[in-house]
Amino acid sequence: MTRDPGELLRQHGLRVTPQRRAILQAFQGGDDEHLSADEVMARASAAVPEIGRGTVYATLAELTELGLLLSVGQAEPVRFELNSGSHDHFRCRLCLRLLDIDVGGGELIDRPLPGYQVEAVAVRVEGVCRHCLEYRKGLSDGAAMIASTPLLTPDELDSLACRCHQSPLGPLGLAASRVGIARIAFEDHADFQAIDRRARTRRGPAAGRDGLRQLTDTLDSYFAGARNQPRDAVDLSNPERPPTAALKATRDIPYGHPRSYHQLGIEIPAYECGYAMGSNPIPLTFPCHRVTCGNERPKTYVGGTSRLRILQQLEAADQRA
């Protein structure tokens, strides 16, 4: 530490306390010193004996967030792999997966480094992996499609029972066949108006009308705080629908416990999974709002950002209660 800790703290708008000063002074070996939290604790307590472990950890996090310190390393378990040869890694900050890549790390082993004997080189690059980028793209493309392109043809609509239902997300256009629920459309979806017109005719199969009555009860209960997972029968027979495996997997995500796309237990490309969520023809029944991109909760949703926020707040409030 070559600069006065008090000066550094004041420059970053922090009050100079004995604890903060002692923690910065712990880095007495210079800018190239790397200390663990326990090592900082041991040094800081020599100057401030009453300093607590919680204070040290909280202050280290605070100083790191402000850029006074740099956190090196990851708080994650050791990972194992079959590839025991020398190679580089890419760590995705979203899904936290470690992927093999080649960024020329092996070439550095022969690079002269005076005063050191290099025996191995391990390069780890961090950022967003191609899988998460593809998922994001699929999600965006799917949401754009469903907002602009009707999913139900006129012939399909003629075979369905339809109903409009008010909800905290605005009016919902509901459609059902003899088999089950075929469509839940938000007001700004391309086929909402057609469903609304069909709903006014009160036509459609009796089994479909019964399914819609049950669906509205399910939706009302959900928005009232019921945590029971909707299990209404669905009709995904249309070949133009997104991958059904991805949609069905969302039903296994517990209420209020988001899960990343790569942890759904399905084997489909990331883009296809994202597209399925973005163009989900039966949202809420298939709760794609619980699917995340790793530790990032996407703002893109089949029903738009504002509706996604309502759903997230609803389930988060229940978890806090």
N, C-alpha and C positions, 0 to 999 in steps of 0.2 A: 504494500500500500504506500504509494509515493505521494499521494495528495491527502490533505487533511480531511478526515471523515466528516467533520462538522461542515466544512465548505461544500463537500459533495451533497450532503443531505439538504442544506439550505438551497442549493442550486435546483434541486428537484422538488422544492416546496415542502419538505418534511421538517418536522420539529426535531431538533437535536436532543435526543435523550441518551442517557448513559447506556441503555441497552443497544440502541442502534449504533452508537459510536463504538461500543465494544465489539459488536459483530463485524463491522467494517474493519476495525483494527486487527481482527483475527487473521486477515489476509496480509500478514506482515512479511511474508516471503516474497511478495511482489505480484505483478499482474499475471505471471505465468503459473501461479500456484492454484491447484485444484483441491478443494477441501470437501469432505463429506459434512453433512449436518452435525454429526456427532463430533467431528474434529472442530468445527466452528463453536459448538457448545462448550467443548473443553477449554478452548482458548478464551472465549468470551467470559466464562465463569471465573477465570483467574482475575479479570478486571472488575466484574460485577458478580460476586458470589451468589446473590439471590436470584439471578436470571433463571427463568424456567425454560424447560424444553419447548413448551408450547409457544412461548415468546420467540424463541430462536427460529422455529419452523415458520411461524407466521411472518416474521420479519424477513427471512430469506425469500419467502414467496413475494412479499411486498417489494423488496429491492430488485428482485428479478423482473417483476412486471413493469417496473419503472425503467429498466435497462441499466441499473447500476451494477447488477450481477448477471452472469450468464449461467443458465442451468445446462449442464452437460450430462448426457446419459438419460435413460428412460426408466421410469418406475414400472417395469413390466417383467414377466417371468422370462427365464432363459428359454430360448427356442432351439429345437434340434432339427437336423435335416440329414438326408442320406448323402447329399453332395458334399463330400469331405475335402474336395479340392479347393484351391485358392480361387475365390470369386467375390464379386461385389454384391451389395444388397441395396434395395430400395425399400424404405419404410414409409408406408402411407399414413399420414397424420389423421386420416379420417377412419379407415377401416382397421388400422393398426397392423395390417398384414406385412410380413417381410417377404420381399420378392427378389429372386436372383436376377441381376442385370450385369452388364459389362460397361463400366465407365473408365476402363484403363487402369484400374488399381494395380493389376499384376505388373504393369510396366514400371511402377514406381519403386519396386524392390531393388532395382539396380541403380536407382538415382543416388549420386553421392550425397552423403549427409555427414559432414565433418564432425567428428567427436562422438558418432553413434555407429553401432553395428546393427543394421536392419536385417531382421530374420523373417519377417512376415509383414504384409500390408493388407489391411482390411478397410475397404472404403464403404461407407454407408451414406447413401443419399436419401434425403427426406423431402416429402411433398405430397402430392395427390396422385395415386396410381391410375393407370389407364382404365381399370375396371370401374373405379368410382367416377371417373370422368365420363365413361360410357353410360353408366347408370344415370348420371345427371342429364346427359343428352337425351336418352330414351325417355326419361320422365318429362322433360320439357317438350319433346316432340309429341308424346302421347297426349299431354294436356292441350297442346295447340290443336291437335287433330280433333279431339272430342268437342272442342268449343266451336269448331268451324264445319264439321262434317256430321250429318245425321247418321246414327248407327242403325236406325230402324227404317226399312223401306216402307212405302205405302202398303204393299201387300202384307208385310209382317204386321203392321199396325192393325190392319183389318181383322187379324186373327187374335188380337190381344184385348184384354180388359185393361182400361186405363183409369187413372185417378190422379187428381192434384191434391197435395196435402201440405198444409202450412207447418213450418218448423222454425227453430231458431236460426237455421241456415237459409231461410227464405222458402218460397214455394218449391216443392219437389214434384216432378212429374214421374209418376209410377206406372209401370206396365207389367202385366203378368200373363203368362200363357196357362194352359191346362197343367203344364209341368211345374212351373214355379215363376219366380220373379225374373223378368227379362231385362228390366231397365229401371234405374233410378237416375233421373236427369235433373241437374240444377237449372235454375231459370235462365242462365246465360249459355246453356248448351244448345247445340244446333237443332236438336230434335225436341226441345221442350215444348214449343208452340204446337207441334203436330200432336204430341201426347195430350196437351191441354184440350185441343179441339176434339180428339177422340174421347176424352174423359167426359165431355158434355153430352155425348150420345148415350152413355150408360150401356154400351154394347160390350160384347165379349163373352168368353166362356164362363159359366158359373164357377168352375174351379178357380179360374183366374180372379174373379171378383172376391171369392172367399180368401184367396191368397193375399189380395191387397188389403182386405180388412185386417187380417192377421199382421201384415207388415206395418200398417199404420199404428197398431197397438204396440208392436215391437219398437218402432221409432219413438213413439211418445214416451215409452218406459225408459228408453236409453237416454233421451234428453232430460228426463226427470231424475236421472242419476242411477238407474239400474245398471248393474255391472254384468248381468247375464249376457253371454255372447249370443248375438242374433244367429239363429240357425234356420231361418226361413228357407224353404225349398227354392232353388234357383234354376233358371233355364239358360244354359250356355251353349245351346245347340248351334247357334249361328257361327259358321266357319270364319267369319270376319272378326270374331271376338279376339281379345288378347290371349296369350298363353294361360289356359285355365289353371295349370299347376301353380303358377305364381299367385293368382288370385285366391285359390283355395288355401294356400299356405298362410295367408293373412289371418285366417280364422283361428289359427293356433297361437296367435300373439295375444298374451294376456292383456286385459283392460289396463290401461295406464302404464304399460311397460313396453315402450318402443323397442323394435328389433331391427337390426341392419339387414339390408337386402341380401347380403352374402351369408346370412345366418338363418335363412328361411328353410333350409334343407332341400333345396331343389337344384337341379343341374341344368340351368339355361344361361346363355350369355347375359352379361350385365345390362347391355342395352335393351334386350328383350324384356328383362325383368323391369327395368325402369319404364319402358313403354307400356307394359301391362298396368303398372300402377298409375301412370299418367292418364291412360285412356280407360280406366276401370269403368265398365258399363253399369256396375251395381255397387257404388260406393256405400259406405256405412254397413251394408250387409257383408261386403268384403272390406274390412277396415284398413284400407291402404294408408290411412292417415297415421298409422302406427309404424309404418316402415320408414327407416332412416337410411342415410348414406353413411355408414360407420357411425361415428359420434356426432355427425352433423345432421340436424333436423332440417331437411330441405324446405324451402319456402314455396316450391312449386307443388301444386296439388290439383287433382282432377276438378275440384270445385273452386280453385282460386285461393290466394293467400289468406284473405280475410276469413273464409270459412275454415281453413285449416287451423288458424289461430283460435277460433272458437272451440273447435274439437279438442285441441291440445289443452286449452285452459279448462275445459270441462273435465277431462280425465285427470289433469294435474291437480285440480282443486279437490277431487275425490280422494286422491292419494294423500293430500295434506290433512284431510279431515280425520 
